[in-house]
Amino acid sequence: MTVPPPIIAPSILAADFSRLAEEVRAVEDAADWLHVDVMDNHFVPNLTIGLPVVQSLRAATKLPFDVHLMITDPRRWAPGYADAGAYNVTFHAEACDDPVALAKDLRAAGAKAGLAIDRDTPIEPYLDLLPSFDTLLIMTIKAGFGGQRFIPQLLDKVRTVRRHVDAGHLDLRIEVDGGIAADTIEQAAAAGADAFVAGTAVYGADDPAEAVRRLRGLAERAAPGA
């Protein structure tokens, strides 16, 4: 099993929205990506931020934006996030009837393309599509709310994808999102995940940057072959 160095992506869903720029800068020297959850109150019941906030934040930090679109009709909206400077734009398989076509659009717009798989969605139908993507985001909770409890059984999907990626020598980040914290990140890393979204575990800490560094250390030690 070959796993690249871990990526830690603090989620601003858990940050103080009244001072987002400051919250982003608090992790700028420690994090690899900044995870931006976009929810539309249709695909998921929650409503968060959208393109104008992403455009404004882009000028406030050099961190690569890892945009997670929990929205209906991503084919319409996703390329706008690439145009706004997002490094990686991830949309949900459940919301798109032609994921490969949208992945091509995102790459053409200059972004990495990510595919997200929600809690109740089996991974097997999407394995053959993975060469078209740069990131596979496996939810370890039900998409739509922050602060949920990690579901360890969902790591079976991570193990399946890791075997598939290694067998096919694919260049694909396997990202996990949901309940990732100091007491769960090692399980996810041992299963083969190599990118980790952490919200409350980072922004609920007294020192968000130190929380990021601690999570990275735990992931590095637990990674297969470490």
Residue, then its C-alpha position, 0 to 999 in steps of 0.5 A: m500500500t502506497v500512501p502519500p504524505p497527509i494533507i490536513a484541510p481545516s474546514i471553515l464551516a467550524a470557524d467564526f463566520s464573523r471574522l473568517a479572514e482571521e480564522v483562515r490566517a490562524v491556520e495558514d502556516a500549518a494547513d495544506w488546504l482550506h476546506v470550504d463547505v458550500m451547502d444549498n438547502h436543497f441537496v442538503p438541508n443546511l445553507t452555508i456560504g457561496l461563490p461571493v465569500v470564496q471570491s473574497l477569501r481568495a484575496a485573504t490567503k495563499l492556502p489552496f481552496d478545497v471546495h466541497l459542493m453539497i449542492t444540486d446541479p453542480r454542472r451549472w455552478a462548479p466551474g465558477y468556483a474553479d474560475a474563482g481560484a479554487y485549487n480543488v472542486t469536489f461535487h457529489a456523485e449523487a447530484c450529477d448524472d455525468p461526473v466525468a464530463l463535469a470533471k473535464d470541465l473543472r480541469a479545463a477551468g484550471a482546477k483539480a476535480g473531486l468526486a464526493i460519495d455520501r454516507d449511504t452511497p456504495i463506492e463500487p459503481y464509481l471505481d471505474l471513474l476514478p482515473s478522471f478525478d484528482t480527489l475522491l472524498i468519502m464522507t464519514i458522516k451524513a453530508g450536510f451538518g458539522g459536528q457529527r460523530f465519526i462512523p468507523q464502518l465507512l472506512d471500508k469504502v476507504r480500504t476498497v478505494r485504496r486497494h483500487v488506487d494502488a492496483g491501478h497506480l492512480d494519482l488520486r487523493i483519498e479524502v475523508d470528511g466528517g468527525i475527523a479529530a485526534d481520536t479518529i484520524e489514525q483509523a482513517a489514515a490506517a485505512g488508506a486515507d491521505a487527506f483529512v478534513a477537520g472542522t471542530a477539531v481545529y477551530g474548536a481548539d485553543d490553538p488551531a495551528e497547533a491542532v493542525r500540526r498534531l493531526r498531521g503527526l497522528a496521520e503520519r504515524a498511522a499511515p500504512g508503511a510508516 
